[in-house]
Amino acid sequence: MCLKNWGLPIYGITHEALSMESIKDIVHHVIGKMSLGDAGNYQQIQEAWERISKDTHSKVVAVKKGDITINADNSMRLYKLNLNRERFLKELQKEFPGINKIYFRAKAA
């Protein structure tokens, strides 16, 4: 496994230049990417989603290749979530760097 595949710019860095902080950041980034495999960890992502969005009426329903899909319970909530999409994405990426996109959809009745 090459770290380049995980999007880590490590070329040109000597081992002397690596501090414990930078190693910690690299490990966190790699683990974040790995944790978002097709199976994903829905419980951790759902908990983070509820904390970040402060919304208990929406639910993470899919995690695939770094994209997450969230169901909203009605169209008004869907509209409000979409207004804050970029903020939600940035906040989720702090905990799960492997997240690339968020898709929202209204829950089918």
C-alpha positions as CSV (number, residue, x, y, z in Angstrom):
1,M,0.0,0.0,0.0
2,C,1.4,3.4,-1.0
3,L,0.6,6.4,1.1
4,K,0.3,8.4,-2.2
5,N,-3.0,6.4,-2.8
6,W,-4.4,8.0,0.4
7,G,-3.8,11.5,-0.9
8,L,-0.8,12.2,1.4
9,P,1.8,14.6,0.1
10,I,4.9,13.0,1.7
11,Y,7.4,13.1,-1.2
12,G,10.4,15.2,-0.4
13,I,10.0,14.9,3.4
14,T,13.0,13.5,5.1
15,H,12.5,11.3,8.2
16,E,14.2,14.0,10.3
17,A,11.6,16.5,9.2
18,L,8.8,14.3,10.5
19,S,7.7,15.2,13.9
20,M,5.3,13.3,16.1
21,E,2.6,15.8,15.3
22,S,3.0,15.3,11.5
23,I,3.1,11.5,11.9
24,K,-0.1,11.8,14.1
25,D,-1.7,13.8,11.3
26,I,-0.7,11.3,8.6
27,V,-2.0,8.4,10.7
28,H,-5.3,10.2,11.4
29,H,-5.7,11.0,7.7
30,V,-5.0,7.4,6.6
31,I,-7.3,5.8,9.2
32,G,-10.0,8.3,8.3
33,K,-9.8,7.3,4.6
34,M,-9.7,3.6,5.5
35,S,-12.7,3.9,7.8
36,L,-14.8,5.0,4.9
37,G,-14.7,1.9,2.9
38,D,-17.9,0.6,1.4
39,A,-19.0,-0.8,4.7
40,G,-18.2,2.4,6.6
41,N,-18.9,2.9,10.3
42,Y,-22.4,4.1,10.2
43,Q,-22.7,4.5,14.0
44,Q,-19.7,6.8,14.4
45,I,-20.7,8.8,11.3
46,Q,-24.3,9.0,12.4
47,E,-23.2,10.3,15.8
48,A,-20.9,12.8,14.3
49,W,-23.7,13.9,11.9
50,E,-26.2,14.4,14.7
51,R,-23.6,16.4,16.7
52,I,-22.6,18.6,13.8
53,S,-26.1,19.1,12.2
54,K,-27.9,19.2,15.6
55,D,-30.6,17.4,13.6
56,T,-32.2,14.1,14.9
57,H,-34.7,13.9,12.1
58,S,-32.2,13.0,9.4
59,K,-30.1,9.8,9.2
60,V,-27.0,8.5,7.4
61,V,-28.3,5.7,5.1
62,A,-25.3,5.0,2.9
63,V,-21.5,5.4,2.8
64,K,-19.8,4.4,-0.4
65,K,-16.4,5.5,-1.7
66,G,-16.2,8.6,0.4
67,D,-19.7,9.7,-0.4
68,I,-22.4,9.7,2.2
69,T,-26.2,9.8,1.7
70,I,-28.4,11.3,4.3
71,N,-32.2,10.9,4.4
72,A,-34.3,13.9,5.7
73,D,-37.7,13.2,7.0
74,N,-39.4,15.9,4.9
75,S,-38.8,18.3,2.1
76,M,-38.5,21.4,4.3
77,R,-35.7,19.7,6.3
78,L,-34.1,18.6,3.0
79,Y,-34.1,22.3,1.9
80,K,-32.5,23.4,5.2
81,L,-29.8,20.7,5.1
82,N,-28.9,21.7,1.5
83,L,-28.4,25.3,2.6
84,N,-25.7,24.2,5.0
85,R,-24.2,21.4,2.8
86,E,-20.7,23.0,2.6
87,R,-20.4,23.7,6.3
88,F,-21.6,20.1,7.2
89,L,-19.1,18.7,4.7
90,K,-16.2,20.6,6.2
91,E,-17.1,19.7,9.7
92,L,-17.5,16.0,8.9
93,Q,-14.2,16.0,7.0
94,K,-12.4,17.1,10.2
95,E,-13.4,13.7,11.8
96,F,-13.6,11.6,8.6
97,P,-11.1,13.0,6.1
98,G,-12.2,10.3,3.6
99,I,-15.6,12.0,3.1
100,N,-15.8,13.6,-0.3
101,K,-19.5,14.5,-0.8
102,I,-22.8,14.6,1.0
103,Y,-26.0,13.8,-0.8
104,F,-29.3,14.6,0.8
105,R,-32.6,13.1,-0.1
106,A,-36.1,13.2,1.2
107,K,-37.2,10.0,2.9
108,A,-39.7,8.1,0.9
109,A,-43.1,7.8,2.7
